[in-house]
Amino acid sequence: MQGEHSETNAELTSLIAETLRRHVDPSAALVRVTFEPIEAGMSGAAVLRHHVEFDTNRKCGRTVSLISKPTTLVEIHHANLGHSDDLSWLPRVDRRYVRDHLTHFWAPAWKRAGAMESFGREFGGSIAIVEAAAASVADEIAALTEHQENMTLIHGDINPSNVLIADGKPRFIDWQAACLGPFYLDLPHHLCTRALAGEYRRVREELGDVIGPDVFAAGYRAASHYIGLRYIWWTLGLWSQDPTQSHWIRYYLELIGR
């Protein structure tokens, strides 16, 4: 399915033109934009891939591919990192926040998977571990929120697909899940081993933010439980359609089992 922008897309077309001038070439002149929808993420917001044709002072007929996604003001205030008082308007991570996500994402998928005999045969040894983690994780995360030094702006969905590298520097995209919460929640999905997480702690220490190894390990473990539970839901659906994808379930089971 493809489409071409019309006058009803004037705001988005203007944004694309400005993006070209700012990030591609200051002389860029937009010629034509076609688009196709691509798979939406957890937020359900429509995501489009735009095939952009443009001219510059140096060359005509250049092309570039851009991605757009409707967003709210939550996604544009990440420059306020470290200012908890100023971020009080953001969704706040607390017991209710954690329980709501488990109720909407983990619980239905886990119930459907548990009804499958094949799931019990392959993953039965992990069922009790997962359900124990689900029963305690809201309290674990709530305990992290009691320490103000943990609370900051968090992306909420940092994974490799949301981290782009430009000019050798990381750029984080897709801020739809941004909120005020413990920084630990941004670690397990991208820094998915203790060694990588330890490197993060070392860099924080170089910046003067010293976190004891035992305290850090406990926070990282609690965050791993939550991230594993929050995101395992999609792998359960994937596995039910294609049992060869069991490695994805095991990836999240490893996080939950820490």
Residue, then its C-alpha position, 0 to 999 in steps of 0.5 A: m500500500q502506498g500513498e502520496h501526500s496531499e494538502t491534508n498532509a501539509e503539516l507533515t510535508s512541511l516537517i519533512a522539508e524542514t528535516l531535509r534542510r536541517h539534517v540532509d542539505p541546507s539547500a534541499a528542495l522537496v520534490r515528491v513524497t510517497f509513503e507506506p505504513i510499517e508495523a506499529g509498536m506497543s503504543g499503537a500509533a501509526v508509523l509511516r516510511h516516507h520515500v522522499e525525492f528532493d533536489t539540492n544546489r549540487k545535485c537533482g533527483r536525490t532520495v532519502s527514507l524517513i520515518s514518521k510517527p504521531t506523538t505527544l508532548v511527552e516525546i519532546h521534553h527529553a532535554n529536561l533529564g535530571h530535573s525531577d521537579d520539572l518532570s512531575w507532569l510526566p506519567r510517573v512509575d509507581r505500583r499502579y503503573v507497573r500493575d497496569h502494564l502487566t495487566h494489559f500486556w503480560a497477563p493475557a498473553w501468559k494466560r493464553a500460552g499457559a493453556m497450550e500443552s506444548f508451552g508447558r512441555e517446553f517452558g514448564g520449568s520457568i512457570a513458577i519463577v515467572e509467576a513469582a516475579a509477577a507477584s512481587v515486581a510492583d513492590e520491587i519497582a516501587a521500592l526503587t522510586e522511594h530514592q530520589e537519586n533514582m528518579t529521572l526522565i526515562h525513555g521507557d522502551i530503550n532497545p536496539s531498534n530505538v537507538l540509532i548511531a549518527d556521526g558516531k553518537p547514539r540518538f534515541i528515538d520513539w519517546q512515546a513511553a517516556c515517563l518519570g521513573p527509576f533510571y534502572l528501567d532503561l537498562p536491561h532491554h539494551l544493556c542486557t548483560r551484567a557486564l554491559a550494565g556494569e560499564y554503565r555504572r562505571v561511566r556514571e561513576e566517572l561523572g561523579d555519580v557513585i552507585g555502590p555495586d550491591v545497590f546497583a545490582a539490586g536495582y538492575r535485577a528488579a528492573s530486569h524482572y519488570i522489563g522481562l515481564r513487560y515485553i515477553w508478551w509479544t514473544l509468546g504470540l510469536w512463538s504460538q505461531d512459529p515454535t522455532q522462535s522459542h529463543w525470544i521467549r528464553y531471552y525474556l525468561e532469562l531477564i525474569g529469572r535474574 
